[in-house]
Structures are given as C-alpha cells and as structure tokens.
C-alpha cells in the first residue's frame, strides 16, 4: 500500500482542525448505524486508533489492524482499563488469511481505499468478513469534489486536472486515487453490498492550512460541518465521502 513511509507526516497532523473535523464527523455518523449491544468490530488501517478507541469506549470488542508498528503503539497507549482492543500489525491485503468469513458485525475501512489502484480485491475481503446484518463503514476521497480543494486554494491548473480524472497527490505527498460515488456504488454492488446511507466529511474546512489549530467555537463549526455533510448539494462536494454499507437483500419472490 502506498501510504507506507508517510507515517511521520500523518502523526504531525493529528489533533489539527482538519483531523478533528474528520474524526468527530465519522464518529457521529457511524454511531447511528452501530448496534447498541456490544459487537465485534474490525478497523482496517486503524492508524493511531481514534475510531477503534471510541468504539471500544462504547463497549464494543475491537480488532485494530494496521501495517505501521509506530501507529499501533499510539493506539495501544490510549487503551484504558476495561476496553476490549486487540491490535494486529499486518497489511490490509492479508485480511483473507487472518480472519474467518463472517467474523465481524462492523468493519471500518477509513482512508485506505485511495491507496489501492484496484480496490476490488480489498472490497471483496471486506464484504466476506461481515456477519449477517453487519455493516461496512468506508471513508474515501470524494472524486466528485476533487476539484474543490485546489480551486479554493487558487491552484487553477490542479483544479482543471481534477475534472479529468481521479488521481491526485495528497497533503502527505503520496499519490492516491479518489472514488466517484456512482462508480463506487457499482463496485460495491458487484461484491453484494448496497449503500444504506452516505455522508460528506469536511465540506467547509478542507482547504484550511494543515497546522490550523482548533478554534474556541469548535462546537458551532462541527455542527455546521455535520449539517452540511447530511444535506444536498453540500455533501456532494465534501473532501471525503463516508458510506455505510450492508449486504444487499435478495428477494426470492
């Protein structure tokens, strides 16, 4: 996966405004779809473990998988007494050999798909791991809004280029790939998955500088971002798209 080697830059951005908005909105959106009873959660590409730890704090049993030992150490440092968290250092490509089919009630895969030129093998593995009635939470770079960030930052050449394709170089300096919603929904359907709901993440604040601190009025800012991420047409131009998926229902009538 192309993210390897960018961990230092990623860690430097933790706790900044853009990171706080992303993590808070994903938590809010995901909470509406998780079962209330403790469930088994797999976080693929868990990184520093923000979502994994929040799931564990709610009483869920979490397996956090990441290729970076350094990022897993950050996660492990945040585990509190009573939290059920197991960390696994492995590449996402090894999911099929590490876990039995149908092992998890919820599978999280946030900020991972953009580093795969061909996401279908990973999507197939994610689908196989879902237990009956389980959900898949996907966070991807929004290909339909790819021109927004360079346009808002005055990079007109980059904005024009973004209209023509889905490849880009992210703020970590890593070449990555965006997903257009319609195309991704068709890919998911090919693996027996349907999108139950989708949200935008970072509509208003994606273009702020990397080192922007969290402001005092963060509650109003988060409320505005949350509202925009649920509302058309704003969610369609967000930097990230958050999809909640489940196995498609098959009618036998």
Secondary structure, DSSP 8 states (H G I E B T S, - for coil): -TTTT-HHHHHHTTTSHHHHHHHHHHHHHHHTTS-SS--EEEEET-TT-HHHHHHHHTT-EEEEEES-HHHHHHHHHT--TT-EEEEEE--GGGHHHHS-TT-EEEEEEES-GGG-SS-HHHHHHHHHHEEEEEEEEEEEEBGGGHHHHHHHTT-HHHHHHHTT-SEEE-TTS-EEE-B-HHHHHHHHHHTTEEEEEEEEE-SSSTTS-TT----TTHHHHHHHHHHHHTSTTGGGG-SEEEEEEEE------
